[in-house]
């Protein structure tokens, strides 16, 4: 078994309203920053032991499906690196 | 001016308690997943126009310093890609 870090990034699907991101963008604009868009996402870095990187990615994807992401409103992606 | 997407990832510094991450880890364990640690981070994807990638990174870092991150408890990093 090898130690891996799986990074799960959970984003709102396109078209789902994100008032937090909108507020953050407006606050940056009030500070004088120019930006065309801002999207917020949640990132989970999961340390786990697995036989290989594929198994680590599969388990992290299952965590996303079952708990970390809500499939109705979220997309997610998984990246795995050696810990 | 070119369109870039700057990704700002804001993490709690080591040693800062993160009850949300702890609760998420416990919930995954209750579902039967085995993991050694879980850390949560906020990610902001900022679309902006800049002369080059370095300028885009500098402006995104300034956004992190001034609003997106709290330097007392957060570290952040910035990655820039063509939009």
N, CA and C atoms of all chains as a GROMACS GRO file, in nm:
protein
  498
    1UNK      N    1   0.085  -0.120   0.000
    1UNK     CA    2   0.000   0.000   0.000
    1UNK      C    3   0.089   0.125   0.000
    2UNK      N    4   0.049   0.224  -0.077
    2UNK     CA    5   0.125   0.348  -0.086
    2UNK      C    6   0.036   0.463  -0.040
    3UNK      N    7   0.099   0.566   0.013
    3UNK     CA    8   0.022   0.681   0.059
    3UNK      C    9   0.002   0.778  -0.058
    4UNK      N   10  -0.120   0.815  -0.082
    4UNK     CA   11  -0.154   0.911  -0.186
    4UNK      C   12  -0.232   1.028  -0.128
    5UNK      N   13  -0.228   1.140  -0.197
    5UNK     CA   14  -0.317   1.251  -0.167
    5UNK      C   15  -0.409   1.271  -0.287
    6UNK      N   16  -0.537   1.252  -0.266
    6UNK     CA   17  -0.635   1.273  -0.372
    6UNK      C   18  -0.700   1.409  -0.349
    7UNK      N   19  -0.697   1.493  -0.451
    7UNK     CA   20  -0.759   1.624  -0.440
    7UNK      C   21  -0.890   1.623  -0.516
    8UNK      N   22  -1.000   1.641  -0.443
    8UNK     CA   23  -1.134   1.642  -0.503
    8UNK      C   24  -1.180   1.788  -0.509
    9UNK      N   25  -1.207   1.837  -0.629
    9UNK     CA   26  -1.255   1.974  -0.645
    9UNK      C   27  -1.402   1.968  -0.683
   10UNK      N   28  -1.485   2.035  -0.604
   10UNK     CA   29  -1.631   2.032  -0.622
   10UNK      C   30  -1.677   2.170  -0.665
   11UNK      N   31  -1.736   2.177  -0.784
   11UNK     CA   32  -1.782   2.305  -0.840
   11UNK      C   33  -1.932   2.301  -0.861
   12UNK      N   34  -1.995   2.416  -0.854
   12UNK     CA   35  -2.135   2.424  -0.895
   12UNK      C   36  -2.144   2.406  -1.046
   13UNK      N   37  -2.246   2.334  -1.092
   13UNK     CA   38  -2.268   2.321  -1.236
   13UNK      C   39  -2.298   2.458  -1.296
   14UNK      N   40  -2.266   2.472  -1.422
   14UNK     CA   41  -2.302   2.596  -1.493
   14UNK      C   42  -2.452   2.620  -1.485
   15UNK      N   43  -2.489   2.743  -1.456
   15UNK     CA   44  -2.630   2.776  -1.450
   15UNK      C   45  -2.684   2.776  -1.307
   16UNK      N   46  -2.611   2.714  -1.214
   16UNK     CA   47  -2.655   2.717  -1.075
   16UNK      C   48  -2.608   2.848  -1.013
   17UNK      N   49  -2.700   2.920  -0.955
   17UNK     CA   50  -2.666   3.050  -0.896
   17UNK      C   51  -2.566   3.033  -0.782
   18UNK      N   52  -2.470   3.125  -0.772
   18UNK     CA   53  -2.371   3.119  -0.665
   18UNK      C   54  -2.358   3.257  -0.601
   19UNK      N   55  -2.446   3.287  -0.504
   19UNK     CA   56  -2.445   3.421  -0.444
   19UNK      C   57  -2.313   3.452  -0.374
   20UNK      N   58  -2.246   3.349  -0.318
   20UNK     CA   59  -2.118   3.374  -0.250
   20UNK      C   60  -2.014   3.425  -0.350
   21UNK      N   61  -2.007   3.360  -0.465
   21UNK     CA   62  -1.910   3.403  -0.566
   21UNK      C   63  -1.945   3.543  -0.618
   22UNK      N   64  -2.075   3.568  -0.635
   22UNK     CA   65  -2.117   3.698  -0.685
   22UNK      C   66  -2.078   3.809  -0.586
   23UNK      N   67  -2.102   3.782  -0.457
   23UNK     CA   68  -2.068   3.880  -0.354
   23UNK      C   69  -1.917   3.904  -0.349
   24UNK      N   70  -1.839   3.793  -0.363
   24UNK     CA   71  -1.693   3.807  -0.361
   24UNK      C   72  -1.646   3.891  -0.479
   25UNK      N   73  -1.705   3.864  -0.597
   25UNK     CA   74  -1.666   3.942  -0.715
   25UNK      C   75  -1.698   4.091  -0.696
   26UNK      N   76  -1.817   4.119  -0.642
   26UNK     CA   77  -1.854   4.260  -0.621
   26UNK      C   78  -1.761   4.326  -0.520
   27UNK      N   79  -1.723   4.252  -0.415
   27UNK     CA   80  -1.632   4.309  -0.315
   27UNK      C   81  -1.496   4.341  -0.377
   28UNK      N   82  -1.447   4.252  -0.464
   28UNK     CA   83  -1.319   4.279  -0.531
   28UNK      C   84  -1.332   4.401  -0.621
   29UNK      N   85  -1.444   4.412  -0.691
   29UNK     CA   86  -1.464   4.527  -0.780
   29UNK      C   87  -1.471   4.657  -0.700
   30UNK      N   88  -1.535   4.651  -0.582
   30UNK     CA   89  -1.539   4.772  -0.498
   30UNK      C   90  -1.399   4.812  -0.451
   31UNK      N   91  -1.310   4.712  -0.439
   31UNK     CA   92  -1.171   4.742  -0.401
   31UNK      C   93  -1.088   4.792  -0.519
   32UNK      N   94  -1.149   4.796  -0.638
   32UNK     CA   95  -1.079   4.852  -0.753
   32UNK      C   96  -1.023   4.748  -0.848
   33UNK      N   97  -1.044   4.619  -0.821
   33UNK     CA   98  -0.994   4.514  -0.911
   33UNK      C   99  -1.086   4.501  -1.031
   34UNK      N  100  -1.026   4.473  -1.148
   34UNK     CA  101  -1.106   4.446  -1.268
   34UNK      C  102  -1.102   4.297  -1.296
   35UNK      N  103  -1.218   4.234  -1.305
   35UNK     CA  104  -1.224   4.092  -1.338
   35UNK      C  105  -1.350   4.067  -1.417
   36UNK      N  106  -1.349   3.964  -1.503
   36UNK     CA  107  -1.467   3.939  -1.585
   36UNK      C  108  -1.560   3.838  -1.518
   37UNK      N  109  -1.504   3.747  -1.437
   37UNK     CA  110  -1.591   3.650  -1.371
   37UNK      C  111  -1.515   3.588  -1.255
   38UNK      N  112  -1.589   3.536  -1.160
   38UNK     CA  113  -1.529   3.465  -1.047
   38UNK      C  114  -1.618   3.347  -1.013
   39UNK      N  115  -1.556   3.229  -1.001
   39UNK     CA  116  -1.628   3.109  -0.959
   39UNK      C  117  -1.562   3.054  -0.834
   40UNK      N  118  -1.645   3.008  -0.742
   40UNK     CA  119  -1.591   2.951  -0.618
   40UNK      C  120  -1.607   2.800  -0.623
   41UNK      N  121  -1.512   2.728  -0.565
   41UNK     CA  122  -1.520   2.582  -0.559
   41UNK      C  123  -1.468   2.536  -0.424
   42UNK      N  124  -1.511   2.417  -0.383
   42UNK     CA  125  -1.458   2.356  -0.261
   42UNK      C  126  -1.357   2.250  -0.300
   43UNK      N  127  -1.247   2.250  -0.226
   43UNK     CA  128  -1.144   2.151  -0.254
   43UNK      C  129  -1.120   2.067  -0.129
   44UNK      N  130  -1.114   1.936  -0.147
   44UNK     CA  131  -1.086   1.845  -0.036
   44UNK      C  132  -0.959   1.768  -0.070
   45UNK      N  133  -0.860   1.777   0.017
   45UNK     CA  134  -0.738   1.700   0.000
   45UNK      C  135  -0.746   1.581   0.094
   46UNK      N  136  -0.755   1.462   0.036
   46UNK     CA  137  -0.776   1.340   0.114
   46UNK      C  138  -0.648   1.257   0.111
   47UNK      N  139  -0.588   1.231   0.228
   47UNK     CA  140  -0.473   1.140   0.237
   47UNK      C  141  -0.526   1.000   0.258
   48UNK      N  142  -0.484   0.908   0.174
   48UNK     CA  143  -0.531   0.770   0.189
   48UNK      C  144  -0.426   0.674   0.138
   49UNK      N  145  -0.436   0.549   0.184
   49UNK     CA  146  -0.346   0.442   0.142
   49UNK      C  147  -0.417   0.359   0.036
   50UNK      N  148  -0.348   0.329  -0.072
   50UNK     CA  149  -0.409   0.249  -0.177
   50UNK      C  150  -0.301   0.171  -0.249
   51UNK      N  151  -0.344   0.066  -0.322
   51UNK     CA  152  -0.248  -0.018  -0.393
   51UNK      C  153  -0.180   0.060  -0.505
   52UNK      N  154  -0.254   0.143  -0.574
   52UNK     CA  155  -0.194   0.225  -0.680
   52UNK      C  156  -0.278   0.352  -0.699
   53UNK      N  157  -0.230   0.440  -0.785
   53UNK     CA  158  -0.294   0.571  -0.802
   53UNK      C  159  -0.437   0.557  -0.854
   54UNK      N  160  -0.460   0.456  -0.942
   54UNK     CA  161  -0.595   0.436  -0.995
   54UNK      C  162  -0.693   0.401  -0.885
   55UNK      N  163  -0.650   0.313  -0.792
   55UNK     CA  164  -0.740   0.276  -0.684
   55UNK      C  165  -0.768   0.398  -0.596
   56UNK      N  166  -0.665   0.480  -0.570
   56UNK     CA  167  -0.685   0.601  -0.489
   56UNK      C  168  -0.785   0.694  -0.557
   57UNK      N  169  -0.773   0.709  -0.689
   57UNK     CA  170  -0.865   0.797  -0.763
   57UNK      C  171  -1.007   0.742  -0.758
   58UNK      N  172  -1.021   0.610  -0.773
   58UNK     CA  173  -1.154   0.550  -0.768
   58UNK      C  174  -1.219   0.573  -0.632
   59UNK      N  175  -1.142   0.554  -0.525
   59UNK     CA  176  -1.202   0.571  -0.393
   59UNK      C  177  -1.238   0.716  -0.369
   60UNK      N  178  -1.153   0.809  -0.414
   60UNK     CA  179  -1.184   0.950  -0.395
   60UNK      C  180  -1.309   0.989  -0.475
   61UNK      N  181  -1.323   0.932  -0.595
   61UNK     CA  182  -1.442   0.960  -0.675
   61UNK      C  183  -1.567   0.908  -0.605
   62UNK      N  184  -1.555   0.791  -0.539
   62UNK     CA  185  -1.670   0.737  -0.467
   62UNK      C  186  -1.706   0.827  -0.348
   63UNK      N  187  -1.602   0.881  -0.281
   63UNK     CA  188  -1.629   0.976  -0.171
   63UNK      C  189  -1.705   1.097  -0.223
   64UNK      N  190  -1.665   1.144  -0.342
   64UNK     CA  191  -1.733   1.260  -0.401
   64UNK      C  192  -1.878   1.226  -0.431
   65UNK      N  193  -1.900   1.107  -0.492
   65UNK     CA  194  -2.036   1.066  -0.528
   65UNK      C  195  -2.126   1.054  -0.406
   66UNK      N  196  -2.069   0.999  -0.298
   66UNK     CA  197  -2.154   0.965  -0.183
   66UNK      C  198  -2.168   1.078  -0.083
   67UNK      N  199  -2.068   1.170  -0.075
   67UNK     CA  200  -2.077   1.270   0.030
   67UNK      C  201  -2.032   1.410  -0.012
   68UNK      N  202  -1.918   1.418  -0.081
   68UNK     CA  203  -1.856   1.551  -0.097
   68UNK      C  204  -1.931   1.637  -0.197
   69UNK      N  205  -1.991   1.575  -0.298
   69UNK     CA  206  -2.061   1.651  -0.401
   69UNK      C  207  -2.208   1.612  -0.402
   70UNK      N  208  -2.291   1.706  -0.441
   70UNK     CA  209  -2.433   1.680  -0.461
   70UNK      C  210  -2.457   1.676  -0.612
   71UNK      N  211  -2.482   1.556  -0.668
   71UNK     CA  212  -2.484   1.544  -0.814
   71UNK      C  213  -2.589   1.630  -0.882
   72UNK      N  214  -2.690   1.674  -0.809
   72UNK     CA  215  -2.792   1.760  -0.869
   72UNK      C  216  -2.734   1.896  -0.908
   73UNK      N  217  -2.643   1.946  -0.827
   73UNK     CA  218  -2.595   2.082  -0.852
   73UNK      C  219  -2.443   2.091  -0.872
   74UNK      N  220  -2.370   1.983  -0.845
   74UNK     CA  221  -2.224   1.990  -0.849
   74UNK      C  222  -2.163   1.901  -0.958
   75UNK      N  223  -2.051   1.948  -1.013
   75UNK     CA  224  -1.956   1.864  -1.085
   75UNK      C  225  -1.834   1.848  -0.997
   76UNK      N  226  -1.758   1.743  -1.018
   76UNK     CA  227  -1.634   1.730  -0.941
   76UNK      C  228  -1.525   1.672  -1.029
   77UNK      N  229  -1.400   1.698  -0.994
   77UNK     CA  230  -1.291   1.622  -1.055
   77UNK      C  231  -1.194   1.579  -0.947
   78UNK      N  232  -1.117   1.476  -0.980
   78UNK     CA  233  -1.026   1.413  -0.885
   78UNK      C  234  -0.886   1.414  -0.946
   79UNK      N  235  -0.786   1.456  -0.867
   79UNK     CA  236  -0.646   1.446  -0.908
   79UNK      C  237  -0.571   1.374  -0.797
   80UNK      N  238  -0.483   1.283  -0.835
   80UNK     CA  239  -0.410   1.204  -0.735
   80UNK      C  240  -0.261   1.230  -0.747
   81UNK      N  241  -0.194   1.249  -0.634
   81UNK     CA  242  -0.049   1.266  -0.632
   81UNK      C  243   0.007   1.179  -0.520
   82UNK      N  244   0.135   1.142  -0.532
   82UNK     CA  245   0.199   1.070  -0.421
   82UNK      C  246   0.203   1.162  -0.299
   83UNK      N  247   0.176   1.108  -0.182
   83UNK     CA  248   0.175   1.191  -0.061
   83UNK      C  249   0.319   1.215  -0.012
   84UNK      N  250  -0.406   4.287  -2.446
   84UNK     CA  251  -0.454   4.219  -2.325
   84UNK      C  252  -0.505   4.080  -2.362
   85UNK      N  253  -0.472   3.984  -2.279
   85UNK     CA  254  -0.513   3.846  -2.301
   85UNK      C  255  -0.601   3.802  -2.185
   86UNK      N  256  -0.692   3.709  -2.211
   86UNK     CA  257  -0.780   3.659  -2.105
   86UNK      C  258  -0.711   3.543  -2.034
   87UNK      N  259  -0.703   3.552  -1.903
   87UNK     CA  260  -0.645   3.446  -1.822
   87UNK      C  261  -0.744   3.402  -1.716
   88UNK      N  262  -0.726   3.280  -1.669
   88UNK     CA  263  -0.798   3.234  -1.550
   88UNK      C  264  -0.695   3.209  -1.440
   89UNK      N  265  -0.707   3.285  -1.333
   89UNK     CA  266  -0.618   3.267  -1.218
   89UNK      C  267  -0.693   3.187  -1.112
   90UNK      N  268  -0.632   3.078  -1.068
   90UNK     CA  269  -0.694   2.995  -0.964
   90UNK      C  270  -0.623   3.022  -0.832
   91UNK      N  271  -0.697   3.077  -0.737
   91UNK     CA  272  -0.643   3.108  -0.605
   91UNK      C  273  -0.695   3.002  -0.508
   92UNK      N  274  -0.605   2.927  -0.447
   92UNK     CA  275  -0.644   2.825  -0.349
   92UNK      C  276  -0.606   2.875  -0.210
   93UNK      N  277  -0.705   2.880  -0.122
   93UNK     CA  278  -0.686   2.935   0.012
   93UNK      C  279  -0.702   2.821   0.113
   94UNK      N  280  -0.594   2.794   0.186
   94UNK     CA  281  -0.594   2.684   0.285
   94UNK      C  282  -0.573   2.740   0.424
   95UNK      N  283  -0.626   2.671   0.524
   95UNK     CA  284  -0.590   2.705   0.661
   95UNK      C  285  -0.444   2.669   0.685
   96UNK      N  286  -0.374   2.753   0.760
   96UNK     CA  287  -0.237   2.720   0.799
   96UNK      C  288  -0.236   2.595   0.886
   97UNK      N  289  -0.124   2.524   0.882
   97UNK     CA  290  -0.109   2.408   0.970
   97UNK      C  291  -0.126   2.450   1.114
   98UNK      N  292  -0.201   2.372   1.190
   98UNK     CA  293  -0.219   2.404   1.331
   98UNK      C  294  -0.349   2.477   1.358
   99UNK      N  295  -0.410   2.534   1.252
   99UNK     CA  296  -0.540   2.601   1.273
   99UNK      C  297  -0.649   2.494   1.269
  100UNK      N  298  -0.732   2.491   1.371
  100UNK     CA  299  -0.837   2.389   1.377
  100UNK      C  300  -0.936   2.405   1.262
  101UNK      N  301  -0.982   2.294   1.207
  101UNK     CA  302  -1.077   2.300   1.097
  101UNK      C  303  -1.191   2.202   1.126
  102UNK      N  304  -1.291   2.247   1.203
  102UNK     CA  305  -1.400   2.156   1.240
  102UNK      C  306  -1.477   2.103   1.120
  103UNK      N  307  -1.487   2.184   1.013
  103UNK     CA  308  -1.560   2.137   0.894
  103UNK      C  309  -1.490   2.016   0.833
  104UNK      N  310  -1.357   2.025   0.820
  104UNK     CA  311  -1.282   1.912   0.762
  104UNK      C  312  -1.290   1.791   0.854
  105UNK      N  313  -1.285   1.814   0.984
  105UNK     CA  314  -1.291   1.702   1.078
  105UNK      C  315  -1.426   1.631   1.068
  106UNK      N  316  -1.533   1.711   1.061
  106UNK     CA  317  -1.666   1.652   1.048
  106UNK      C  318  -1.680   1.576   0.918
  107UNK      N  319  -1.626   1.631   0.810
  107UNK     CA  320  -1.634   1.563   0.680
  107UNK      C  321  -1.558   1.430   0.687
  108UNK      N  322  -1.439   1.432   0.748
  108UNK     CA  323  -1.362   1.308   0.760
  108UNK      C  324  -1.439   1.203   0.840
  109UNK      N  325  -1.499   1.245   0.952
  109UNK     CA  326  -1.575   1.150   1.034
  109UNK      C  327  -1.694   1.094   0.957
  110UNK      N  328  -1.760   1.180   0.879
  110UNK     CA  329  -1.875   1.133   0.801
  110UNK      C  330  -1.832   1.030   0.698
  111UNK      N  331  -1.716   1.053   0.633
  111UNK     CA  332  -1.666   0.954   0.536
  111UNK      C  333  -1.633   0.823   0.607
  112UNK      N  334  -1.572   0.834   0.725
  112UNK     CA  335  -1.538   0.712   0.798
  112UNK      C  336  -1.664   0.635   0.839
  113UNK      N  337  -1.768   0.708   0.878
  113UNK     CA  338  -1.893   0.640   0.912
  113UNK      C  339  -1.953   0.568   0.791
  114UNK      N  340  -1.924   0.620   0.672
  114UNK     CA  341  -1.972   0.554   0.550
  114UNK      C  342  -1.885   0.434   0.511
  115UNK      N  343  -1.775   0.412   0.588
  115UNK     CA  344  -1.691   0.295   0.561
  115UNK      C  345  -1.563   0.325   0.486
  116UNK      N  346  -1.537   0.451   0.453
  116UNK     CA  347  -1.414   0.486   0.383
  116UNK      C  348  -1.297   0.490   0.481
  117UNK      N  349  -1.180   0.447   0.433
  117UNK     CA  350  -1.059   0.458   0.516
  117UNK      C  351  -0.973   0.570   0.461
  118UNK      N  352  -0.940   0.666   0.549
  118UNK     CA  353  -0.853   0.775   0.506
  118UNK      C  354  -0.770   0.820   0.625
  119UNK      N  355  -0.651   0.873   0.600
  119UNK     CA  356  -0.566   0.912   0.712
  119UNK      C  357  -0.586   1.058   0.750
  120UNK      N  358  -0.624   1.141   0.653
  120UNK     CA  359  -0.644   1.282   0.686
  120UNK      C  360  -0.727   1.346   0.576
  121UNK      N  361  -0.794   1.455   0.611
  121UNK     CA  362  -0.869   1.531   0.511
  121UNK      C  363  -0.852   1.680   0.543
  122UNK      N  364  -0.818   1.756   0.442
  122UNK     CA  365  -0.808   1.901   0.458
  122UNK      C  366  -0.903   1.967   0.357
  123UNK      N  367  -0.966   2.075   0.401
  123UNK     CA  368  -1.056   2.147   0.311
  123UNK      C  369  -0.991   2.279   0.271
  124UNK      N  370  -1.016   2.323   0.150
  124UNK     CA  371  -0.963   2.450   0.103
  124UNK      C  372  -1.069   2.518   0.017
  125UNK      N  373  -1.059   2.650   0.006
  125UNK     CA  374  -1.147   2.725  -0.084
  125UNK      C  375  -1.070   2.758  -0.210
  126UNK      N  376  -1.138   2.742  -0.321
  126UNK     CA  377  -1.073   2.774  -0.447
  126UNK      C  378  -1.155   2.881  -0.520
  127UNK      N  379  -1.086   2.982  -0.571
  127UNK     CA  380  -1.151   3.087  -0.647
  127UNK      C  381  -1.091   3.088  -0.787
  128UNK      N  382  -1.174   3.076  -0.888
  128UNK     CA  383  -1.128   3.086  -1.026
  128UNK      C  384  -1.167   3.224  -1.077
  129UNK      N  385  -1.066   3.305  -1.104
  129UNK     CA  386  -1.089   3.445  -1.141
  129UNK      C  387  -1.054   3.462  -1.288
  130UNK      N  388  -1.150   3.502  -1.369
  130UNK     CA  389  -1.122   3.536  -1.509
  130UNK      C  390  -1.086   3.683  -1.516
  131UNK      N  391  -0.972   3.713  -1.576
  131UNK     CA  392  -0.931   3.853  -1.587
  131UNK      C  393  -0.847   3.875  -1.711
  132UNK      N  394  -0.841   4.000  -1.753
  132UNK     CA  395  -0.761   4.039  -1.868
  132UNK      C  396  -0.630   4.097  -1.818
  133UNK      N  397  -0.518   4.056  -1.876
  133UNK     CA  398  -0.389   4.109  -1.833
  133UNK      C  399  -0.293   4.106  -1.950
  134UNK      N  400  -0.184   4.184  -1.938
  134UNK     CA  401  -0.086   4.192  -2.046
  134UNK      C  402  -0.015   4.058  -2.062
  135UNK      N  403   0.017   3.991  -1.951
  135UNK     CA  404   0.080   3.859  -1.960
  135UNK      C  405   0.047   3.779  -1.834
  136UNK      N  406   0.092   3.655  -1.832
  136UNK     CA  407   0.056   3.565  -1.722
  136UNK      C  408   0.111   3.615  -1.588
  137UNK      N  409   0.231   3.676  -1.591
  137UNK     CA  410   0.288   3.726  -1.465
  137UNK      C  411   0.201   3.835  -1.405
  138UNK      N  412   0.151   3.927  -1.491
  138UNK     CA  413   0.065   4.032  -1.438
  138UNK      C  414  -0.064   3.973  -1.383
  139UNK      N  415  -0.119   3.873  -1.452
  139UNK     CA  416  -0.241   3.808  -1.403
  139UNK      C  417  -0.216   3.745  -1.266
  140UNK      N  418  -0.100   3.680  -1.249
  140UNK     CA  419  -0.068   3.615  -1.121
  140UNK      C  420  -0.051   3.720  -1.012
  141UNK      N  421   0.016   3.831  -1.045
  141UNK     CA  422   0.036   3.937  -0.945
  141UNK      C  423  -0.098   3.992  -0.898
  142UNK      N  424  -0.189   4.017  -0.994
  142UNK     CA  425  -0.318   4.074  -0.953
  142UNK      C  426  -0.399   3.975  -0.871
  143UNK      N  427  -0.393   3.848  -0.908
  143UNK     CA  428  -0.466   3.747  -0.830
  143UNK      C  429  -0.407   3.736  -0.689
  144UNK      N  430  -0.273   3.747  -0.678
  144UNK     CA  431  -0.211   3.741  -0.545
  144UNK      C  432  -0.255   3.861  -0.461
  145UNK      N  433  -0.268   3.977  -0.526
  145UNK     CA  434  -0.312   4.094  -0.451
  145UNK      C  435  -0.458   4.077  -0.405
  146UNK      N  436  -0.542   4.016  -0.490
  146UNK     CA  437  -0.680   3.987  -0.447
  146UNK      C  438  -0.680   3.895  -0.325
  147UNK      N  439  -0.589   3.796  -0.326
  147UNK     CA  440  -0.581   3.705  -0.211
  147UNK      C  441  -0.540   3.781  -0.086
  148UNK      N  442  -0.437   3.867  -0.099
  148UNK     CA  443  -0.387   3.942   0.017
  148UNK      C  444  -0.494   4.034   0.075
  149UNK      N  445  -0.571   4.096  -0.015
  149UNK     CA  446  -0.662   4.199   0.032
  149UNK      C  447  -0.800   4.146   0.070
  150UNK      N  448  -0.843   4.034   0.011
  150UNK     CA  449  -0.980   3.992   0.040
  150UNK      C  450  -0.998   3.841   0.057
  151UNK      N  451  -0.940   3.762  -0.035
  151UNK     CA  452  -0.977   3.620  -0.039
  151UNK      C  453  -0.920   3.540   0.076
  152UNK      N  454  -0.800   3.580   0.124
  152UNK     CA  455  -0.736   3.507   0.233
  152UNK      C  456  -0.719   3.598   0.353
  153UNK      N  457  -0.720   3.538   0.471
  153UNK     CA  458  -0.691   3.610   0.595
  153UNK      C  459  -0.550   3.568   0.638
  154UNK      N  460  -0.452   3.657   0.625
  154UNK     CA  461  -0.312   3.615   0.646
  154UNK      C  462  -0.284   3.560   0.786
  155UNK      N  463  -0.370   3.589   0.881
  155UNK     CA  464  -0.348   3.536   1.016
  155UNK      C  465  -0.366   3.384   1.019
  156UNK      N  466  -0.461   3.334   0.942
  156UNK     CA  467  -0.492   3.192   0.951
  156UNK      C  468  -0.478   3.117   0.819
  157UNK      N  469  -0.460   3.190   0.707
  157UNK     CA  470  -0.459   3.124   0.576
  157UNK      C  471  -0.325   3.133   0.505
  158UNK      N  472  -0.293   3.029   0.430
  158UNK     CA  473  -0.194   3.036   0.322
  158UNK      C  474  -0.269   3.032   0.191
  159UNK      N  475  -0.208   3.082   0.084
  159UNK     CA  476  -0.274   3.071  -0.045
  159UNK      C  477  -0.170   3.044  -0.153
  160UNK      N  478  -0.214   2.986  -0.264
  160UNK     CA  479  -0.128   2.985  -0.382
  160UNK      C  480  -0.209   3.020  -0.505
  161UNK      N  481  -0.138   3.065  -0.607
  161UNK     CA  482  -0.200   3.116  -0.728
  161UNK      C  483  -0.147   3.038  -0.847
  162UNK      N  484  -0.235   2.991  -0.934
  162UNK     CA  485  -0.194   2.928  -1.060
  162UNK      C  486  -0.267   2.999  -1.173
  163UNK      N  487  -0.196   3.027  -1.282
  163UNK     CA  488  -0.257   3.102  -1.393
  163UNK      C  489  -0.257   3.016  -1.519
  164UNK      N  490  -0.367   3.015  -1.590
  164UNK     CA  491  -0.376   2.944  -1.717
  164UNK      C  492  -0.446   3.035  -1.818
  165UNK      N  493  -0.420   3.012  -1.946
  165UNK     CA  494  -0.495   3.085  -2.049
  165UNK      C  495  -0.643   3.050  -2.038
  166UNK      N  496  -0.728   3.151  -2.054
  166UNK     CA  497  -0.872   3.125  -2.038
  166UNK      C  498  -0.926   3.063  -2.166
   0.00000   0.00000   0.00000
